[in-house]
Amino acid sequence: MAGAKAALVLCMDVGFSMSNSAPGEESPFELAKKVIQKFVQRQVFAETKDELALVLFGTDSTKNSLDQDGQYQNITVHRPLMVPDFQLLEEIATQIHPQSQRADWLDALVVCMDLLKTGTQGKKCDRVNISLLTDLNTPASSEQLDVIIENLKKANITLQFFLPFPAEEDEEDGGDADRRSSGHPATGKGLTKEQQSGLDMVKHVMLTLNEEDGLEEIYSFRKAVEQLCMFKCIEKRPMAWPCLLTIGSCLPIRIVGYKAVTEEKLKKAWTTVDAQTNQKDDVKRETVYCLDDDNETEVQKDDTIQGFRYGSDIVPFSKVDQEQMKYKHDGKCFAVLGFTKQNLVCRHHFMGTQVIKVFAAKEDEHAGIALSALIRALDGLNMAAIVRYAYNSISSPQVGAAFPCIKKDYECLIYVQLPFMEDLRQFAFPSLENNKKFNPSDSQLSAVDSLIDSMMLVEEEDDNGDQKDMFKVHHLPNPAFQRHFQCLHHRAVSPGAPLPPMEPWLKAALERPDIITERCRGPLEEVKKKFYLTEVEKKKKLKTSAQIFGKDSEEPDAKKAKADEEEEEDYNFADIAEGSVTSVGSVNPAKDFKLLIKKKSLPFREVCQQLTSRIEQLLGNKNTLYYMKSITCIQAFREQSVKLGEANLYNGYLQSLKRSIPNRGLEVFWDLLVQDAITLISKDEVEGSAVSKTDADQFLDSEEKKEEAAAPLAEDTGDVDDLLDMM
């Protein structure tokens, strides 16, 4: 059950026999270490409350509470019961190494039992478990075996064994491969006397503890690594949502809703820390509000309100206004508005981020009978209920459909949100049926049918012809989560190393299954034959009379310049339709700036001040879209300044902007400006400029060099992928 607490002990053999392996193969020690690494990773990222201990046997030293009179030697409790963390992962990676001693694995089992007994006193644990990883290549005394088994039963301790070889010869079709890879060629022949004796004892213990499924708890190292590769999701306790299902005004039914499907998102745990100490407390963030004036007058937060951007204007909207605007309703509800046929509720209209299963309230017999009658009636009539759903009094109400669901063990309603009018997107496309050119032939339809059949994600399960899905939702992890956790673990354990490549199993999960690739090869060739492609040559563009007769070359330069100027001065109908522009707005400030310069209704300096004010306003949003809009404004500023021969206003603004970049945190914006090579206006472009061509060229170069020198200390506050790339 999610949220239940467990106590787990990992007991690993690090004796010298664990280092034996065939040339070019991983040793049992390396595989066992991978198993515990993968297991601890899953526990850390699942954020469970389970406590975990690590015991090593075969160590050169001895450290355990039973170390008396020369007993239980070479067994070390590396870590007592506690919640696993990144420190344990780092210790496993750096502190656990093969050692040169041997120890009785039964003695190690007794130490683990004692550790669980003392570590769980006063704690409520729903499950206590010992996982023992060994190659069984050490002598074990079976004198106290029955006593150990009896104590395991009394303490209700479950047991798992992880070995370099499968317990059964026909297990997983890879028993021989596992044995060969660990220096054990085959059952009997490849096992030493100690291993064969130990394996018999392991089977005896497991079958005594669980006669039916005991041997299923004996795993090979390789099989365990494959199963543990996948990170577990964060375990969450199902939260009940009690409510009343109402039909009309006189039929309420007590119900409880549970989220059956919901979009899982990574926990946002990113925080800003000092680059040297990695401590959060060493960095303090302070937000200051200032007026957009020459003195940058500071304003208290209480003296600010939110504004809604509407076109070129900002409509002020206080918190009081926002509260008054909210829709007021009676609180949580699940009210049936009516019923409809299920086939009238289109599947492509399903929306929202969750699916809710609705059950009758527990221990309410009347509610159970009433809801069951409703569910069975809807199912018999093939109908669905249209309901009004509101989670609580402050949430916006929704309209959705509740479908009947009858299973062997339970029955419920399944609620899915439906769209409002504004949520629909209507598109009109011409019909393909009315065009004979696009009508496929029977052979073409047959080829596509064969292709679809060959790519069905099902496979034969048995001789009866039953099929099973290849991709089951319950077994498909989110690859983004898996990659994220893989990188976080690597960065925590190896701070200075580059991030590892994607794990092979995860990369394979993103590819088409091999069986599908093989099955669709023939139908794909048939489709290529039926739908052949022909290369279509582009039609040559017709030349204008000016290009044919060389008008551009024959006209005098003065006449050409005048014509170009007249062409630039032309107004189109779109400009007229937009109305009169009297100031630089926020919707399209660059265009407004150019129009005001053309009209000459305001002094050039005043128009430039309006434009720079808009640029500063855009830069305050710190968003890439606003950065690009600001760069468009700066380009227009430069273009018009060069055209009018006024370089000082532009150069002065760009120089002051560059000086303010570090303090305002606009490095990303400046990088975009550098990429577009927008620099100062030099004397070569405008005679009145005080900037030389060399200074203009170096204006951006110096900034690049500074950024390159500061790059190792830079901190990326972007999204998860950017941060991981930087690490």
PyMOL commands that set and color helices and strands:
alter all, ss='L'
color gray80, all
select helices_A, chain A and resi 16-19+28-46+86-95+105-119+145-154+171-173+175-181+193-209+214-217+221-228+280-282+301-303+319-325+342-344+347-349+365-381+421-423+436-438+442-454+473-475+479-493+504-509+514-519+521-530+545-549+551-554+557-569+573-577+589-599+604-619+624-644+648-664+667-675+693-713+720-726
alter helices_A, ss='H'
color red, helices_A
select strands_A, chain A and resi 6-13+51-57+75-82+127-133+157-163+218-220+241-247+252-262+289-290+298-299+306-310+313-317+333-341+351-360+383-390+398-406+411-418+458-460+467-469
alter strands_A, ss='S'
color yellow, strands_A
deselect
rebuild
show_as cartoon
